[in-house]
Amino acid sequence: MQTMRRNDVLNLRVGEVVEVRSKEEILATLDQRGEFESLPFMPEMLQFCGRRFRVDKLAVKLCDTINWSGMYRMDHGVHLAGVRCDGQAHGGCQAGCLVYWKEAWLKRVDGDVADPEPGPSSLVPPGRVPLDLVATTRKPADPAAPDEEVYSCQATELLRAAPDWVPPWDFRQYVLDVRSGNASLGATVRSVLVGAFNEYQDFSRRHLPAPLRIRFGRRSPFIQGQQRKTPEETLDLRPGELVRVKPLEAIIETLDTSNRNRGMTFDPEMKRYCGRQARVLRRVERIIDEKTGRMLHLRNPCIILQDVICASDYHRICPRGIYAYWREIWLERVEPDDHPSSAGSGSRSSGAEASRPAEEASRTP
């Protein structure tokens, strides 16, 4: 396994401008699996070689969306402003994950000017993508389904790239969140307090009699649906349309007792966007299941909105910046004469677990 050489450790900080190294320099750092320290370098990343970006977050930890087992530590990784995977080498996956960059793939530059943040991307032409790098995007097929492609990407391999579990009571992570610039002191303190309260709620639900529980032991922010069969609404939203997220009370009326609508969770992180406006980025119809590597084709497509991401208010300041996924019944079109107000958080890469349409695909027939 490769390890970082002294001159590869940049100790970057949020806000610094860096340049992505050349294709040749990066390929020289990879093992036969196309990985550096167990983190894959994906073909979708080649289009950014030689370009300059601002460091948006340090990828010092990440939330486990494979087994939902908590937070894990990563060394010498960063997220660059606006740099997301377009999925073109992975069957057109539409998850739009923030890309992880090892410091060994970057270099400091003179000056403080970054390139414009990426818009709609196009994969490096096939002739310029090394064949062995393309091959690393696939895993051996399941013998039970030999014709089904199984994918490998950064999201499917994160627990190998970040194998060290970070317990909630390890306060060094919160000090690092503030010192790195990932989060303000106020946001970090709020996250710690909310996390401690929810830990107590989990304990009380398992071990305390009902009279001693707060709000029946429910986790903050106390969202609780009641529907047995959840309703559906079709707006046929398209990229670029302006929408408003409905009030929380209206959304709760669409949820079952597991806070899902037709299999997809309304995550607490989405509460902050209720009542706010944003533009439709795209309809999501297929994403890679991070646990199995299989492509999930969603029976009920959902919507992602521009700059509307998980801000990790309830998930320990994880910087993954996962898009929030919306049922159309949770949104409403904005009339042309309405005054828009931004739903975005102002950051493209702060966040943690968000509702995943994978739940729908895996839980519904």
C-alpha positions in Angstrom: 0.0 0.0 0.0 1.3 3.5 -0.9 1.9 6.0 1.7 2.3 9.8 1.5 5.8 11.0 1.0 6.8 14.1 3.0 6.7 16.3 -0.1 3.2 15.1 -0.9 1.7 16.2 2.4 0.5 19.8 1.8 -1.5 20.3 5.0 -4.0 22.3 3.0 -6.5 24.7 4.5 -10.0 25.7 3.4 -9.8 28.5 0.9 -6.4 27.7 -0.6 -6.1 27.5 -4.4 -4.5 24.3 -5.7 -3.8 22.9 -9.1 -4.7 19.3 -10.0 -1.5 17.5 -11.2 -1.2 16.2 -14.7 -2.6 12.9 -15.8 0.9 11.4 -16.0 1.8 12.5 -12.5 -1.4 11.2 -10.9 -1.2 7.8 -12.7 2.3 7.4 -11.3 0.9 7.4 -7.8 -1.7 4.7 -8.4 -1.5 1.0 -7.7 -2.7 -1.8 -10.0 -6.3 -1.2 -8.8 -6.1 2.5 -9.8 -6.0 3.6 -6.2 -3.9 5.6 -3.8 -4.2 4.7 -0.2 -7.2 2.6 -1.2 -9.0 5.7 -2.7 -9.9 5.2 -6.4 -8.9 7.8 -8.9 -11.8 7.7 -11.3 -11.8 8.4 -15.1 -14.3 11.3 -14.4 -11.5 13.1 -12.6 -9.2 13.3 -15.6 -11.1 16.3 -17.1 -9.9 18.4 -14.1 -6.2 17.7 -14.6 -4.2 21.0 -14.9 -7.0 23.1 -13.6 -7.0 25.2 -10.5 -9.7 25.1 -7.8 -10.2 26.4 -4.3 -10.2 23.9 -1.4 -13.7 23.9 -0.2 -13.5 21.4 2.7 -10.9 19.1 4.2 -12.1 15.5 3.9 -11.0 14.7 7.4 -14.0 12.4 8.1 -17.0 11.0 6.4 -20.3 9.4 7.3 -20.8 5.8 6.4 -23.7 5.5 3.9 -22.9 1.8 3.2 -23.6 0.2 6.6 -24.8 3.3 8.5 -22.2 2.7 11.3 -21.1 6.2 12.0 -18.2 8.4 11.1 -14.8 7.4 9.7 -11.4 9.2 9.5 -9.6 10.0 6.2 -6.1 11.3 6.0 -4.8 13.9 3.5 -8.0 14.3 1.5 -9.9 17.4 0.4 -12.9 18.4 -1.6 -12.5 21.1 -4.3 -15.2 23.7 -4.8 -17.9 22.5 -7.2 -16.0 19.4 -8.4 -18.5 16.5 -8.5 -18.6 13.2 -10.3 -20.6 13.2 -13.5 -21.0 9.4 -13.5 -20.1 9.0 -17.2 -17.6 6.2 -16.6 -20.0 4.5 -14.2 -23.1 3.8 -16.3 -24.4 7.4 -16.1 -24.9 7.4 -12.3 -26.7 10.6 -11.3 -25.8 10.8 -7.7 -23.4 13.7 -8.3 -21.0 12.9 -5.4 -18.3 15.3 -4.4 -15.0 14.0 -5.6 -12.3 13.1 -3.1 -8.8 14.3 -3.9 -5.6 13.1 -2.1 -3.1 15.8 -1.5 -0.6 13.7 -3.6 -2.8 14.6 -6.6 -2.6 18.3 -6.0 0.0 21.0 -5.8 0.2 24.5 -4.4 0.4 27.4 -6.9 1.4 31.0 -6.8 -1.5 33.4 -6.7 -5.1 33.2 -5.5 -7.1 32.8 -8.6 -9.1 29.6 -9.2 -10.7 28.5 -12.4 -14.5 28.9 -12.7 -16.4 26.2 -10.9 -17.2 23.3 -13.3 -20.5 23.6 -15.2 -22.0 20.7 -17.2 -19.0 18.3 -17.6 -17.9 16.1 -20.4 -15.7 13.1 -19.9 -12.2 13.1 -21.3 -12.4 11.5 -24.8 -12.0 7.7 -24.6 -8.7 7.7 -26.4 -7.2 9.8 -23.6 -8.4 7.5 -20.8 -5.9 4.8 -19.9 -7.5 1.4 -20.5 -6.5 0.0 -17.1 -8.1 3.1 -15.4 -11.4 2.3 -17.2 -11.2 -1.3 -16.1 -11.0 -0.3 -12.4 -14.6 1.1 -12.6 -16.0 -2.5 -12.7 -16.0 -5.3 -10.3 -16.5 -9.0 -11.0 -20.1 -9.8 -11.8 -22.3 -11.7 -9.4 -22.5 -15.3 -10.5 -26.2 -15.1 -9.9 -26.5 -12.3 -12.4 -23.5 -12.6 -14.8 -24.9 -10.0 -17.2 -25.3 -7.3 -14.6 -22.5 -4.8 -14.3 -21.1 -4.2 -10.9 -19.3 -0.8 -10.4 -16.5 0.4 -8.3 -16.1 4.1 -7.4 -15.0 6.3 -4.6 -18.4 6.0 -2.9 -18.3 2.2 -2.9 -14.8 2.0 -1.6 -14.9 4.7 1.1 -14.7 2.4 4.1 -11.5 0.9 2.7 -10.0 4.4 2.1 -11.2 5.5 5.6 -11.1 2.4 7.8 -10.8 4.1 11.2 -14.1 4.6 13.1 -14.4 7.9 14.9 -16.6 7.7 18.1 -19.0 10.6 18.8 -17.1 11.3 22.1 -13.7 11.9 20.4 -13.6 15.6 20.8 -10.5 15.9 18.7 -12.7 15.6 15.6 -14.6 18.8 16.6 -11.4 20.7 17.3 -10.2 19.7 13.8 -13.5 20.8 12.3 -13.0 24.3 13.5 -9.2 24.5 13.0 -9.4 23.2 9.5 -12.1 25.8 8.5 -14.7 23.1 7.8 -17.1 24.7 10.3 -17.5 27.6 12.6 -17.3 27.2 16.3 -21.0 27.9 16.7 -22.0 25.3 14.2 -19.7 22.8 15.8 -21.0 23.4 19.3 -24.6 23.1 18.0 -23.8 19.8 16.3 -22.2 18.4 19.5 -25.2 19.4 21.6 -27.7 17.9 19.1 -25.6 14.8 18.8 -25.5 14.3 22.6 -29.2 14.9 22.9 -29.9 12.3 20.2 -27.6 9.8 21.9 -29.6 10.2 25.0 -32.9 9.8 23.1 -31.6 6.5 21.6 -30.6 5.3 25.1 -34.0 6.3 26.6 -35.9 4.6 23.9 -34.0 1.3 24.5 -33.7 1.4 28.3 -36.0 3.8 30.0 -39.8 3.5 30.8 -42.1 5.7 28.7 -42.7 8.3 31.4 -39.0 9.2 31.5 -38.6 9.7 27.7 -38.6 13.1 26.0 -41.0 13.1 23.1 -41.2 9.3 23.1 -37.4 9.1 22.7 -37.5 10.6 19.2 -34.4 12.1 17.7 -34.2 15.8 17.1 -35.8 17.6 15.1 -38.9 15.5 16.0 -40.2 14.7 12.5 -42.8 12.0 12.7 -45.1 10.9 9.9 -48.3 9.0 10.4 -49.5 7.7 7.0 -50.0 4.0 6.3 -50.0 4.5 2.6 -48.1 7.6 1.4 -49.5 9.9 -1.3 -48.0 10.7 -4.7 -48.0 13.9 -6.8 -46.5 14.3 -10.2 -45.2 17.7 -11.4 -43.0 16.5 -14.2 -40.3 19.0 -13.1 -37.4 19.7 -15.5 -33.9 21.1 -15.1 -33.9 24.9 -14.6 -37.4 25.2 -13.2 -37.8 27.3 -10.1 -39.5 25.5 -7.2 -40.3 26.1 -3.5 -39.9 23.5 -0.8 -43.2 23.1 1.0 -43.5 23.9 4.7 -42.4 21.1 7.0 -46.0 20.5 8.3 -47.2 19.8 4.7 -44.3 17.4 4.1 -44.9 15.5 7.3 -48.5 14.8 6.1 -46.9 12.8 3.2 -44.7 10.6 5.4 -45.2 7.1 6.9 -44.2 6.2 10.4 -40.6 5.7 9.2 -40.6 9.2 7.7 -40.6 7.9 4.1 -42.7 8.7 1.1 -42.9 5.7 -1.2 -39.7 4.3 0.2 -37.6 7.4 0.3 -36.7 9.1 3.6 -37.2 12.7 4.4 -34.0 13.3 6.2 -33.8 15.8 9.1 -31.0 17.6 7.2 -33.7 18.7 4.6 -35.7 20.6 7.2 -33.5 23.7 6.8 -34.8 24.1 3.2 -38.5 24.1 3.9 -40.1 27.2 2.6 -37.1 28.2 0.5 -36.7 28.3 -3.3 -34.2 26.7 -5.7 -33.9 25.6 -9.3 -34.2 22.0 -10.4 -30.8 20.5 -11.2 -32.0 17.2 -12.6 -34.3 14.3 -12.2 -32.6 11.3 -10.7 -33.5 7.9 -12.2 -30.4 5.8 -11.6 -27.7 5.7 -9.0 -25.1 3.2 -7.9 -25.9 1.3 -4.7 -22.8 2.0 -2.6 -23.1 -1.3 -0.8 -23.4 -3.7 -3.8 -22.0 -1.6 -6.7 -25.1 -2.4 -8.7 -27.0 0.3 -10.7 -30.4 1.0 -9.1 -33.1 2.1 -11.5 -35.6 4.1 -9.5 -39.2 3.2 -10.0 -40.2 6.6 -8.8 -37.7 9.2 -10.0 -36.8 12.0 -7.6 -35.4 15.6 -7.8 -32.2 17.2 -6.8 -31.9 21.0 -6.6 -29.0 23.3 -7.3 -26.8 23.8 -4.2 -29.3 22.1 -2.0 -27.1 19.6 0.0 -26.9 18.0 3.3 -25.4 20.6 5.6 -24.7 18.1 8.4 -26.6 20.0 11.1 -27.5 16.6 12.7 -24.5 14.5 11.5 -21.3 15.8 13.2 -20.1 18.2 10.5 -19.5 15.6 7.9 -18.2 17.4 4.7 -19.5 14.9 2.1 -22.1 17.4 0.8 -24.5 14.8 -0.4 -27.4 16.1 -2.5 -30.8 16.1 -0.8 -33.3 14.0 -2.8 -36.9 15.3 -3.1 -40.2 13.8 -4.0 -42.2 16.1 -6.2 -45.0 16.1 -3.6 -42.6 17.9 -1.3 -42.1 20.8 -3.9 -44.3 23.3 -5.7 -43.6 25.4 -8.8 -42.9 29.1 -8.2 -45.0 31.4 -10.4 -43.1 33.9 -12.5 -44.2 36.9 -10.4 -43.0 35.4 -7.1 -39.8 36.8 -5.6 -37.2 34.1 -5.5 -35.2 33.4 -2.3 -32.3 31.0 -2.4 -32.6 27.5 -0.9 -28.9 26.8 -1.2 -26.8 26.8 1.9 -24.0 28.9 0.4 -21.7 25.9 0.5 -21.3 23.1 -2.1 -19.5 20.6 0.1 -20.6 20.7 3.7 -22.8 17.9 4.9 -23.3 14.3 5.9 -25.9 11.7 5.3 -28.9 12.8 3.2 -32.0 10.9 2.1 -30.9 8.5 -0.6 -33.2 7.2 -3.4 -31.3 4.0 -3.0 -33.7 3.3 -0.1 -36.6 3.4 -2.5 -35.0 1.0 -4.9 -33.9 -1.4 -2.3 -37.1 -1.4 -0.2 -39.8 -1.4 -2.9 -40.6 -4.1 -5.3 
